[in-house]
Amino acid sequence: EKPKACLRPMRLLLYLATHLSDDHAACLTCWPAMLAHAPLLRTADVLVYAGGPAAAVPAARLSWQSIVNALPNRNATIFFSVFNPGYQDGAKYAMHVALTSGWFDAYEWVVRINPDVMVFDESRLTLAMAGLFGPSPGRYEGVFASCRRNKPCYGRGCEHGLIQTDVLAVRPDVVPRDAFACWNSSVPRSDPECGFARSGAESHAEEQATRAFRPIVQRRGGARAPPA
């Protein structure tokens, strides 16, 4: 309990990306109950990036707006766009839009999380953001979970694990605005800027996030937690 007493309010954003599916809508209706047990996340601003053809349907927009309005967070906003480049590219593009548009600039931390991810215990995440997590506490720049690797990857300097993008936290001031510029997996390998990321090497959001946040990992600024 002692470390929790050291936690202070922080400028925090919960950033969600959705393709406006019925499953995402159903899950997001569960968030008020979830946030009732997450006092720090409940104080965060919420921004939902909603990209897909349904964004052009008035009834769908009204339904999603009402779901977002029902969240207990003081400032909850939804941004609609009819553009969605696809399953993996869409997840990457949502990060690209946010970074290049400056949506993260006012915040100390951004938690990028899917609507169908439930946080049952926020303590490890919030302690890490406060620099109070694990055997080597200090100022963290990111909080990541690993996926698709058999060997555990929990330490500050772990570089072999892919970063799980269903939920992660990062200090936006250490992330370049163009970190997700190569979101389009259809760009040819001959492209001078993004060709290195092609041929399937970054077809998944986890591959691109791992590269984008590698500088954080290399300077041992990332806290690693086991996948939930």
C-alpha positions in Angstrom: 0.0 0.0 0.0 2.9 2.4 0.6 3.8 2.9 -3.1 0.2 3.7 -3.9 0.4 6.6 -1.5 3.1 8.1 -3.7 1.0 8.2 -6.8 0.2 11.7 -8.1 -2.4 12.9 -10.6 -1.0 12.8 -14.2 -2.2 14.1 -17.5 -3.4 10.8 -19.0 -5.1 9.9 -22.2 -6.9 6.6 -23.0 -6.7 6.3 -26.8 -8.9 3.7 -28.4 -9.1 2.7 -32.0 -12.1 0.9 -33.5 -13.5 0.0 -36.9 -17.0 0.5 -35.5 -17.8 -3.1 -35.1 -20.8 -4.4 -33.0 -18.3 -6.4 -30.8 -16.4 -3.3 -30.0 -19.6 -1.4 -29.2 -20.8 -4.1 -26.9 -17.4 -4.3 -25.1 -17.3 -0.5 -24.7 -20.6 -0.5 -22.9 -18.9 -2.6 -20.2 -16.3 0.1 -19.6 -18.2 2.2 -17.0 -18.3 -0.9 -14.7 -14.7 -1.6 -15.4 -13.6 1.9 -14.7 -15.4 1.9 -11.4 -12.5 -0.3 -10.2 -9.8 1.7 -11.9 -9.6 5.1 -10.1 -6.6 6.5 -12.1 -7.9 5.4 -15.5 -11.2 6.9 -14.6 -9.6 10.3 -14.3 -8.1 10.1 -17.8 -9.3 11.8 -20.9 -10.7 9.4 -23.5 -10.3 9.7 -27.2 -11.8 7.1 -29.5 -10.6 7.0 -33.1 -13.5 5.5 -35.1 -12.6 4.6 -38.6 -14.7 2.8 -41.1 -17.7 3.1 -43.5 -20.2 3.0 -40.6 -18.9 6.5 -39.7 -21.0 7.8 -42.6 -24.2 6.3 -41.2 -26.0 8.8 -38.9 -27.6 6.0 -36.7 -24.2 4.4 -36.1 -22.6 7.7 -35.2 -25.4 8.5 -32.7 -25.1 5.0 -31.2 -21.4 5.3 -30.7 -21.6 8.8 -29.4 -24.1 7.7 -26.8 -21.7 4.9 -25.7 -18.8 7.3 -25.4 -20.9 9.8 -23.5 -21.8 7.1 -21.0 -18.2 6.7 -19.9 -17.5 8.2 -16.4 -14.5 10.1 -17.6 -14.9 13.9 -17.5 -13.6 14.4 -21.1 -14.5 11.6 -23.5 -14.4 12.3 -27.3 -15.0 10.3 -30.4 -13.4 11.2 -33.8 -15.2 9.7 -36.8 -13.5 9.0 -40.2 -14.8 6.9 -43.0 -11.3 5.9 -44.0 -10.0 2.6 -42.8 -7.1 0.9 -44.6 -7.7 -2.5 -43.2 -7.3 -4.7 -40.2 -3.6 -4.2 -39.4 -3.0 -1.1 -41.4 -6.0 0.5 -39.6 -4.4 0.0 -36.2 -1.2 1.5 -37.4 -2.9 4.4 -39.1 -4.8 5.4 -36.0 -1.5 5.9 -34.2 -0.1 7.8 -37.2 -3.0 10.2 -37.3 -2.8 10.9 -33.5 0.9 11.5 -33.5 1.0 13.7 -36.6 -2.1 15.6 -35.5 -0.6 16.4 -32.1 -3.5 14.7 -30.2 -1.1 13.4 -27.6 0.9 16.6 -27.0 -0.9 17.7 -23.9 -0.4 14.5 -22.0 2.3 12.9 -19.9 1.1 9.4 -20.7 -1.0 7.8 -23.4 -2.6 4.4 -22.9 -3.3 2.9 -26.3 -6.0 0.2 -25.7 -8.5 -1.7 -27.7 -12.2 -1.4 -26.8 -12.4 -5.2 -26.2 -9.5 -5.1 -23.6 -10.7 -5.2 -20.0 -8.5 -3.9 -17.2 -9.3 -5.8 -14.0 -6.3 -4.5 -12.0 -4.7 -1.2 -13.0 -2.0 -1.3 -10.3 0.9 -2.6 -12.3 0.3 -0.2 -15.1 -0.2 2.9 -12.9 2.8 2.0 -10.7 5.0 1.7 -13.7 3.8 5.0 -15.1 4.7 6.5 -11.7 8.1 5.0 -11.8 7.4 2.6 -8.9 7.2 -0.7 -10.7 9.5 -3.8 -10.4 13.0 -4.4 -8.9 14.5 -1.4 -10.6 12.1 1.6 -10.2 12.8 4.9 -12.0 11.4 7.1 -14.7 9.8 4.8 -17.3 9.0 5.9 -20.8 6.8 3.0 -21.8 4.9 0.1 -20.3 4.7 -2.9 -22.7 3.6 -6.5 -22.7 5.3 -9.1 -25.0 3.6 -11.4 -27.5 4.6 -14.1 -30.0 7.8 -15.0 -28.3 8.4 -18.2 -26.3 11.1 -16.7 -24.1 9.8 -14.4 -21.3 10.5 -10.8 -21.9 9.8 -8.8 -18.7 12.9 -6.8 -17.9 13.8 -3.2 -18.7 16.3 -4.0 -21.4 14.4 -6.9 -23.1 14.7 -6.5 -26.9 13.6 -9.8 -28.3 9.8 -9.7 -27.6 7.3 -8.2 -29.9 5.3 -5.4 -28.2 1.7 -6.2 -27.8 -0.5 -3.4 -29.2 -3.8 -4.4 -27.7 -2.8 -2.3 -24.7 0.4 -0.3 -24.1 1.4 2.9 -22.4 3.9 5.4 -23.6 5.2 8.9 -22.8 4.3 10.8 -26.1 7.1 13.3 -25.7 9.7 10.6 -26.4 7.9 9.3 -29.5 8.7 10.9 -32.9 5.7 12.2 -34.8 6.7 10.0 -37.8 7.1 6.8 -35.7 4.1 5.2 -37.5 4.5 6.9 -40.8 5.1 3.6 -42.6 1.6 2.3 -41.7 0.8 1.3 -45.3 1.8 -2.3 -45.9 1.1 -1.9 -49.6 4.0 0.5 -50.2 6.5 -1.2 -52.5 9.9 -2.2 -51.2 11.5 0.3 -53.6 10.0 3.2 -51.7 13.0 5.3 -50.3 11.3 6.0 -47.0 9.3 2.9 -46.1 10.6 0.2 -48.3 12.6 -1.3 -45.4 9.3 -2.1 -43.6 7.8 -4.0 -46.5 7.7 -7.6 -47.7 5.6 -8.6 -44.7 8.2 -7.4 -42.2 5.8 -4.9 -40.6 2.4 -6.2 -41.9 1.3 -6.5 -38.2 0.8 -3.6 -35.9 3.0 -5.4 -33.3 6.0 -5.4 -35.7 5.7 -1.7 -36.4 5.2 -0.8 -32.7 8.2 -2.9 -31.7 10.4 -0.8 -34.2 8.7 2.5 -33.2 9.4 2.0 -29.5 12.7 0.2 -29.9 14.7 3.4 -28.8 12.8 3.3 -25.5 13.7 -0.4 -25.0 17.3 0.2 -25.9 17.8 2.9 -23.4 16.1 0.6 -20.8 13.1 3.0 -20.4 10.4 0.4 -20.8 8.7 -1.6 -18.1 7.7 -5.1 -19.3 4.7 -6.8 -17.8 3.4 -10.4 -18.6 0.6 -10.5 -21.1 -2.8 -10.3 -19.3 
